[in-house]
Amino acid sequence: MSQLRFSIVVPSHDRPVELAACLEALASLDFPHDRFEVIVVDDGSQVPVDGVTKDFDGRLRIRVVRRAWGGPAAARNTGVEIASGRYVVFTADDCRPRADWLTVLDARFRVDPDAGVGGRIENRETENMFSTSTDMLLRHMYAHFNTPADHSRFFTPNNLAFPLAEFRAAGGFIDSFVTGEDRELCDRWRMQGRRLLYAPEAVVGHHHPLGFRGFLHLHYRYGRGSFRFRREAARRGSEAARFEPASFYFDLIRFPLITNRGGRGLAMSGLLCLAQMANAVGFLRQALAPSRQ
């Protein structure tokens, strides 16, 4: 175990089909399989994930830890508790890393061994307008927060890696956060004098189909997480507590119109307007009830 380079933490809650696809992608990585482990954190699934993970015995060095549901932030921290690699890498059960994923991250860490590294997330639900609109929001945020790439500010834990000892010293994710935990961690990491780097060549495919109600609920939850994140950032005197300039939001709404022609672009621009409205409602709801999730 002392020779392990990476510990990959995958939280999962009631998505056995997605988890199996994720593990299949991890089993297909071109990085030496004796140099990484996979830790699946069963976050209170109704049916334990063992029925899925047992199919990968012998193909992956895989460990499973089961806990009562606590949300993805708490689940990731549970995985980190038993991790043994030099670096901890986070992804999600609805993600499928590209075969060279760890090889690319390994090359980055050999140059910058103490930095946090975030990779690119590619939407695989390209025919789903709700998923595609949400992906456009993420792409817009990455362009805004991660330029220049060697002074990045925000990544999601679908594709994010840290040196394990430094991650533990930084305090990990805040368990009670259901959304917004990624922005909070990234900001705290930087406030401690640590660096974040963007490695767009480290690619993970994201398979997250959304319907209309799920789309609105997701962005509502993002709004609640945004309030909690900004409150924590304000407590430590971080500039991240401030809202982005108006141009950020105008450019977000324009983004689909630039990248898509005709009605599709208009529809996705409209969906992003709805997403921001749902986000604002969630933010205000959390502001009025700050003790609640």
C-alpha positions in Angstrom: 0.0 0.0 0.0 3.0 2.4 0.6 3.7 2.3 -3.2 0.2 3.6 -4.1 0.3 6.8 -6.1 -3.4 7.5 -6.2 -6.5 6.9 -4.1 -9.7 7.5 -6.2 -12.7 8.3 -4.1 -16.2 7.6 -5.6 -19.2 8.4 -3.5 -22.4 6.7 -4.6 -26.1 6.8 -3.6 -28.7 4.6 -5.2 -27.1 4.6 -8.7 -25.9 1.1 -9.3 -26.0 1.3 -13.1 -24.0 4.5 -13.2 -21.5 3.2 -10.6 -20.9 0.1 -12.7 -20.1 2.2 -15.7 -17.8 4.4 -13.7 -15.9 1.4 -12.3 -15.6 0.0 -15.8 -13.9 3.2 -17.0 -11.6 3.1 -14.0 -10.8 -0.6 -14.8 -9.8 0.6 -18.3 -7.3 3.3 -17.1 -3.9 3.0 -18.7 -2.1 3.8 -15.4 -0.5 0.7 -13.7 -3.3 -0.9 -11.7 -1.0 -1.7 -8.8 -0.3 2.0 -8.3 -3.9 3.1 -7.5 -6.8 2.1 -5.4 -10.5 2.8 -5.8 -12.6 3.6 -2.6 -16.3 3.4 -3.2 -18.3 5.2 -0.4 -21.8 3.8 -0.2 -23.6 6.8 1.0 -26.7 5.1 2.5 -27.9 3.4 -0.7 -31.1 1.3 -0.2 -29.4 -1.6 -1.8 -25.7 -1.9 -0.8 -23.2 -1.4 -3.7 -21.4 -4.7 -3.0 -23.4 -6.4 -5.8 -21.8 -3.9 -8.2 -18.3 -3.8 -6.8 -17.8 -7.5 -6.5 -17.7 -7.8 -10.3 -14.5 -5.7 -10.2 -12.6 -7.8 -7.7 -9.4 -8.8 -9.4 -9.7 -6.0 -12.0 -9.3 -3.1 -9.5 -7.8 -2.7 -6.1 -11.2 -1.7 -4.7 -12.5 -1.0 -1.2 -16.0 -0.3 -0.1 -17.1 1.7 3.0 -20.7 2.0 3.9 -22.1 4.9 5.9 -25.5 6.4 6.7 -26.5 9.0 4.1 -24.7 12.3 4.7 -24.4 13.8 1.3 -21.4 13.8 -1.1 -19.1 16.1 0.9 -19.3 13.8 4.0 -19.0 10.7 1.8 -15.8 12.0 0.2 -14.3 12.8 3.6 -15.2 9.2 4.7 -13.2 7.9 1.7 -10.3 10.1 2.5 -10.1 8.7 6.0 -9.0 5.3 4.7 -7.0 6.5 1.6 -3.4 5.3 1.3 -2.2 7.0 -1.9 0.2 9.9 -2.2 -2.7 11.8 -3.9 -6.4 11.6 -3.5 -8.6 12.0 -6.6 -12.3 12.6 -6.6 -14.9 11.7 -9.2 -18.6 10.8 -9.2 -20.5 7.6 -9.9 -22.0 9.2 -13.0 -18.6 10.1 -14.4 -16.4 8.1 -16.7 -12.7 9.1 -16.8 -10.8 8.9 -20.0 -8.2 6.1 -20.2 -5.2 8.5 -19.8 -6.8 10.4 -16.8 -4.4 9.3 -14.1 -1.4 9.3 -16.5 -2.1 13.0 -17.2 -2.6 13.8 -13.5 0.5 12.0 -12.6 2.5 14.1 -15.1 1.1 17.3 -13.6 1.9 16.3 -10.0 5.5 15.5 -11.0 5.9 19.1 -11.9 3.7 20.6 -9.1 3.6 18.0 -6.4 1.9 20.2 -3.7 -0.8 21.8 -5.8 -4.5 20.9 -6.2 -5.3 19.9 -9.8 -8.7 20.1 -11.5 -9.4 18.5 -14.9 -12.0 19.1 -17.7 -15.5 17.8 -17.5 -17.2 17.0 -20.7 -21.0 16.7 -20.9 -22.0 13.3 -22.5 -25.8 14.1 -22.5 -25.5 16.4 -25.5 -29.1 15.8 -26.7 -30.5 16.8 -23.3 -31.0 20.5 -23.2 -31.2 20.7 -19.4 -27.9 18.8 -19.0 -26.3 20.8 -21.8 -27.4 24.1 -20.3 -26.0 23.1 -16.9 -22.8 22.2 -18.6 -22.6 25.6 -20.2 -22.9 27.2 -16.8 -19.9 25.1 -15.6 -17.9 25.9 -18.7 -18.6 29.6 -18.2 -17.5 29.4 -14.6 -14.3 27.5 -15.5 -13.4 30.1 -18.1 -14.1 32.9 -15.5 -12.4 31.4 -12.5 -9.6 29.4 -14.0 -7.8 31.9 -16.2 -4.9 31.8 -16.0 -4.8 28.1 -15.6 -1.9 28.1 -13.1 -3.8 30.4 -10.7 -7.2 28.7 -10.8 -9.9 29.3 -8.2 -12.7 26.7 -8.6 -13.2 23.1 -9.6 -16.0 20.6 -9.0 -15.1 17.3 -7.3 -16.2 15.3 -10.4 -12.5 15.7 -11.5 -10.3 17.1 -8.8 -7.1 15.8 -7.1 -5.0 16.9 -4.1 -1.9 15.6 -2.3 -3.5 13.5 0.4 -1.5 14.8 3.4 -2.1 18.4 2.4 -5.8 17.8 1.8 -6.1 16.4 5.3 -4.2 19.3 6.7 -6.4 21.8 4.9 -9.5 20.3 6.6 -11.2 18.5 3.8 -14.8 19.2 2.8 -17.3 20.6 5.2 -19.5 17.6 6.0 -22.7 19.6 6.4 -22.5 21.2 3.0 -24.7 19.4 0.4 -23.9 21.8 -2.4 -21.2 24.6 -2.5 -18.7 22.4 -0.7 -16.4 22.5 -3.7 -16.2 26.3 -4.0 -15.7 26.5 -0.2 -12.9 24.0 -0.2 -11.2 25.6 -3.2 -11.3 29.0 -1.6 -10.1 27.8 1.7 -7.2 25.9 0.0 -6.1 29.1 -1.7 -6.5 31.2 1.5 -4.1 28.9 3.2 -1.5 29.8 0.6 -1.9 26.7 -1.6 -2.2 26.6 -5.4 -4.9 25.3 -7.7 -4.0 24.3 -11.3 -6.2 23.6 -14.3 -5.3 20.5 -16.4 -7.8 20.5 -19.2 -6.1 17.5 -20.8 -7.3 15.4 -17.8 -10.8 14.5 -19.0 -13.8 13.0 -17.4 -17.1 12.4 -19.2 -20.2 13.3 -17.2 -23.5 11.3 -17.8 -26.2 13.2 -15.9 -29.5 13.4 -17.7 -31.9 16.0 -16.3 -35.6 16.7 -16.7 -37.2 20.1 -16.2 -38.0 19.6 -12.5 -34.6 18.1 -11.8 -33.0 21.0 -13.6 -34.8 23.6 -11.5 -34.2 21.7 -8.2 -30.5 21.3 -8.9 -30.0 25.0 -9.5 -32.2 25.8 -6.5 -29.8 23.7 -4.4 -26.8 25.4 -5.9 -28.3 28.7 -4.7 -28.6 27.4 -1.2 -25.0 26.2 -1.3 -23.9 29.6 -2.7 -25.2 31.4 0.3 -23.4 29.0 2.7 -20.2 29.3 0.7 -20.2 33.1 0.7 -21.0 33.2 4.4 -18.0 31.0 5.1 -15.8 33.0 2.7 -16.9 36.3 4.4 -15.9 34.9 7.8 -12.4 34.3 6.7 -12.1 37.6 4.9 -12.0 36.1 1.4 -12.7 38.2 -1.7 -14.7 35.2 -2.9 -17.6 36.3 -0.7 -18.3 39.1 -3.2 -20.8 38.5 -6.0 -19.4 38.3 -9.6 -19.8 41.5 -11.7 -22.9 41.9 -13.8 -20.9 41.2 -16.9 -20.4 37.6 -15.7 -24.2 37.0 -15.7 -24.8 38.8 -19.0 -22.0 36.8 -20.7 -23.5 33.6 -19.2 -26.9 34.3 -20.9 -25.2 35.2 -24.2 -23.0 32.1 -24.2 -25.5 29.7 -25.7 -26.3 32.2 -28.4 -22.7 32.4 -29.4 -22.1 28.6 -29.4 -25.4 27.5 -30.9 -27.4 28.6 -33.8 -31.2 29.3 -34.0 -33.8 28.1 -31.7 -31.5 25.8 -29.7 -29.3 28.6 -28.6 -32.4 30.7 -27.6 -33.9 27.8 -25.7 -30.7 27.2 -23.7 -30.3 30.9 -23.0 -33.8 30.9 -21.6 -33.0 27.8 -19.5 -30.0 29.6 -18.1 -32.2 32.5 -17.1 -34.5 30.1 -15.3 -31.5 28.4 -13.7 -30.4 31.8 -12.3 -33.9 32.5 -11.0 -33.9 29.1 -9.2 -30.5 29.9 -7.9 -31.6 33.2 -6.5 -34.7 31.6 -4.8 -32.4 29.0 -3.2 -30.0 31.7 -2.0 -32.8 33.7 -0.4 -34.3 30.7 1.1 -31.0 29.8 2.8 -30.5 33.4 3.9 -33.8 33.3 5.6 -33.2 29.9 7.3 -29.4 29.7 7.6 -29.5 26.8 10.0 -31.2 24.6 7.5 -29.7 22.7 4.5 
